[in-house]
Amino acid sequence: MSLLITGECINCGACLPECPNEAIFENRAEAEGKGLYVSENNGKDVYIISADRCTECVGHFDQPQCAAVCPVPDCCVPDPKHPEAKEALFDKAKKIHPDKALDPNLGWAGVRS
């Protein structure tokens, strides 16, 4: 399941450089301009997560880095419109980073198996 940024976002930008998949964009137009899908569930039109690139940091970190650095609790949350098992998220991460060594055991408790 990819994540989304809720309307509680304070637009601090802390999440943007932390995403290992470059799934976070400053606005919807920027993401869609690159041909990436953005869920209608996203809050304001600022700091958008593309479901096409979000892997909830599976393969990279124990928890999603956007949520880890966000100063607003529950601002980066699972997008119910994009349920994906941990294995599917890991496969997506491998496609995004074919030359990078990823760890299939890294992933957070929020990922549905």
C-alpha positions in Angstrom: 0.0 0.0 0.0 1.5 3.3 -0.9 1.3 6.2 1.5 -0.4 9.5 1.1 0.1 12.9 2.8 -3.1 14.1 4.5 -4.5 17.6 4.7 -2.8 18.1 8.1 0.5 18.6 6.2 2.2 21.9 7.3 4.3 22.0 4.1 7.6 21.9 6.0 9.3 19.8 3.3 11.1 17.5 5.7 9.8 14.4 3.8 11.0 15.4 0.3 14.7 14.5 0.6 14.1 11.4 2.7 12.3 9.3 0.2 14.6 6.6 -1.3 12.3 6.2 -4.3 11.8 9.8 -5.2 8.0 9.3 -4.7 7.3 12.6 -3.1 6.7 15.7 -5.1 6.0 19.3 -4.2 2.7 19.3 -5.9 0.3 17.1 -8.0 1.2 18.8 -11.3 4.9 17.9 -10.8 4.1 14.2 -10.2 1.5 14.0 -13.0 3.9 15.8 -15.4 6.2 12.9 -15.0 3.4 10.5 -15.9 3.0 9.3 -12.3 -0.3 8.4 -10.6 -1.4 10.4 -7.6 -4.3 9.2 -5.4 -7.3 11.5 -5.0 -7.0 10.8 -1.3 -4.0 13.1 -1.0 -4.7 16.2 1.0 -3.7 19.6 -0.2 -2.0 20.0 -3.5 1.3 20.3 -1.8 3.7 17.4 -1.0 2.2 14.6 -2.9 3.2 10.9 -2.8 3.0 9.0 -6.1 1.6 5.5 -5.7 3.6 4.4 -8.7 6.9 5.0 -6.8 6.0 4.6 -3.1 7.1 1.3 -1.5 6.6 2.4 2.1 10.4 2.1 2.2 10.2 -1.7 2.0 13.7 -2.9 1.2 15.3 0.3 2.4 14.3 1.0 6.0 12.3 -0.4 8.9 9.7 2.4 8.6 8.6 4.9 6.0 11.0 7.8 6.2 8.4 10.4 5.3 6.4 9.4 8.4 9.6 9.1 10.5 10.7 12.7 9.8 7.2 14.3 9.7 6.6 16.6 12.6 2.8 16.1 12.3 1.5 12.8 13.7 -0.4 10.6 11.3 0.2 13.0 8.3 1.9 10.2 6.2 -0.6 7.4 6.3 -1.4 4.2 4.2 -3.6 5.0 1.2 -6.5 2.6 1.4 -7.0 2.9 -2.4 -3.7 1.2 -3.0 -3.4 -2.0 -0.9 -0.2 -3.9 -1.7 1.4 -6.8 0.1 5.0 -6.4 1.4 6.2 -8.7 -1.3 4.6 -6.5 -4.0 6.2 -3.4 -2.5 9.6 -5.1 -2.5 9.2 -6.1 -6.1 8.3 -2.5 -7.0 11.4 -1.3 -5.1 13.6 -3.8 -7.1 12.2 -2.4 -10.3 12.9 1.2 -9.3 16.4 0.3 -8.1 17.6 -2.6 -10.2 21.3 -2.1 -9.3 20.8 -1.5 -5.6 21.1 -4.2 -2.9 17.8 -4.2 -1.1 16.8 -6.1 2.0 13.5 -8.0 1.8 13.3 -8.1 5.6 13.2 -4.3 5.9 9.7 -3.0 6.0 7.4 -1.6 8.6 4.6 -3.0 10.7 2.0 -1.0 8.7 2.6 -3.1 5.6 0.0 -5.7 4.9 1.4 -9.1 4.3 
